[in-house]
Each structure stands twice: as C-alpha cells, then as structure tokens.
Amino acid sequence: MKFVIAPDKFKDSLTGFEFCGAVEEGLRKVFPNAEILKLPLADGGDGTMDVVKHYIEGETISHTVNDPFFRPIKASYLYSRKNQIAYIEMSEASGLRLLKEEERNCMRTTTLGTGELISNALNRGAKEIILGIGGSATNDCGMGMATALGFEFYDNNENMLLPIGENLIHVNRISSSNKDQRLNNVKVKVACDVTNPLFGDNGAAYIYAEQKGATKEDIVKLDDGLKNMAQVLDEQFYSNIQGIEGAGAAGGLGAGTRVFLNASLTSGIELIKEIVDFDTKIKGSHWIITGEGKLDGQTLSGKTIHGVLNSAKKRNIPVAAFCGAMEISIAEQEEFGLDYAVSIVQGVSNLDEAMANAYANLVHAAYNFAKLLKQTF
C-alpha cells in the first residue's frame, strides 16, 4: 500500500516535517511494510522557506539591504547553486513584520530591499527566482524593487523620484536605460494568492493600505497614485496592467514584478507543488494524507489542502485530512472532495494543551485511520 503524506504546518505547533513523522509513525503500527512518501508542502505563508530549502537543497544567504524605511537590515533568502534557483520572500526585506505598529506608513515605505535581494541572487548566478510577496509593508507598485535593479522614475520636471508610495502620483516617465540586463535571462515566478486589481475599490490601496498605516486620506492619494502609475506603465511597457489578476498584491508589487521582471504570477501552493514535482510523485498512491492547523471555509482559497485536492482529483486518489480544528459542515466537506476529515484533538482541552499534545494526538489519529483502512483493504 502506498501513502503520500503532504501537509502544511500546524501553526505554532507542528512543522510539516513533524506532521509527516507523526503520521508515518501511526500508519506503520498497522501497515509496517507500506510505501510511505513524505512530501511536506506550504502555500507561500510562514514556513514556506523551510519547505523550499528541503527540496531545492538550498543554502541560506544573508545580505544587508534597505528595510521599508531605507534603514540597513540583514535579510535572508535561499539559493541553490546546483539548480541556480533563488527563493526570496519579500517580507524579509520589505515586510510589515519588520516595523513597529506606530511606524506603519505605506506612504513612505519602499520595496527597495526586495530588489536588492534579487540583485544579490543575480550576482550569485541565479537563473530562476521564486518570489513570495505576502506580508508587505508597502504600496509603491514595485518602484523600490525596480530602482534596485536599475530602473529610474522621473516627475514632470525630470527630477528623479524616491521610490515610495506617496510619489506614485508624481511618476511621469520611467527610464530602463540602466536596467540590469541579467533580468533578460532569468525566469521569475511570483507566489501570489490574491486576485485584486491594481487600483479601484478592490485594489491595493482600498483593500490593504489601512493595515499598513494609511489614513483614509492616504488611501485616496495612494489609489490615485496607482492609477497614474498604471497609465505610465501602459504607455511605456504593458497594455492593460489593470487587467492582470493579482496586480494589486503587496501594494502593487504584483504589477511591478509583471512589468519590470516579466514575472508570471501564480498561487503559492501551485508553485511549491511544481518545485516538489508533486503531480508526478503521487502516481500510484492509494491515499494522500494532508492537514493544516484549521480546516474551514477558507481552505479552498489557495491553501495547501486545496492544492492537494486539485492534484488528487486528476488521478482519482482519495484524500484524508487530519487537522487541529475542523470547522466545516458535511456539505462543505463534500464540496471540497475530502474522503476523510477529522480533528486530532482528544478529550476536552484548551488551545495550549491541544498544541502541546499535537504530535501524540496525530500519531493516534493516523493509527485509527490505518486500522479502519485495514478492515477494507
């Protein structure tokens, strides 16, 4: 019997690797000779870097860059010399988590540091860059990132602009004469799990800028700036930037990567599955076992379990989900296409107890699942 174990993490409780170990332990109590393939996954959120490192055999590279307020900061990314692939999370250099709450102000923040990480990866010989763009502190449409890679932004008076959100409205011309030419020979893939357009009621500013410190007045200015930027980009580089799904991700960095890096935007889980070669490796499986901390109505919004289910359906492989908490109805489970789903929590316990006992509870849940399977196998 062949099992594939392909979970996300249980946040603050179990890593995906620990999940795999616990499930294998439980399965082998019933099927000691089973073929078990452990393929921990992620969807571009916390923990993704550890998962990617496992598959691309990358080393962690530290580099001093500019933080969202142009202050020097050590940021890290992964680089595989063997595959010439760099995995960069923009939140390492341009993330909201780098700022104190009272510092948040996306009128003044920049993605410059993200571009500096990309430049450093190119220096090391990267031929492919995978960029995660979640958790940004910025709304500069990628101006900062592009500046680090040689693009220059000018106002009506031919003054070069500082690459920050409040200057979007002043962009009149973009020069690519000093563009890093290595960008022409690198493939860039962006993990983007939102579909927001660049501007408008559902755009980058109106949906996300408030949590990045923008006032209502700032949001109007930022949206106007994004409209201006879209017009300039359309005239100089790309037709209908507003029509790109995900252009508004990370304060417009989705649009910036598409224009300045010629990047492709796709979901985080789909990118990770591609790195893993997931669809090929699950061939011949009898069951795929997945899981995450909470199974709820958001599971089909680009999360790991959704990605697993999409692949499993193509090969008619049943899927079991072991979760810390399960908040779906029978109808939702049917809609998801889950053949088996269970919360691993045992007895009456609070959150701290449930998290502390997650490994043992998961072993027990996998054991009981295997016992049930053995009766029908």
Secondary structure, DSSP 8 states (H G I E B T S, - for coil): -EEEE----BTTTB-HHHHHHHHHHHHHTT-TT-EEEE-----SSTTHHHHHHHHHT-EEEEEEEE-TTS-EEEEEEEEETTTTEEEEETHHHHBGGGS-GGG--TTT---HHHHHHHHHHHHTT-SEEEEE--SB---STTHHHHHHTT-EEE-TT--B--SSGGGGGG--EEE-TT--GGGGG-EEEEE------SSSTTSHHHHHSGGGT--HHHHHHHHHHHHHHHHHHHHHT-TTGGGSTTTTHHHHHHHHHHHHS--EEE-HHHHHHHHHTHHHHTTT-SEEEE--SEESTTTTTT-HHHHHHHHHHHTT--EEEEESEE---HHHHHHHT-SEEEE---SS--HHHHHHTHHHHHHHHHHHHHHHHHHH-
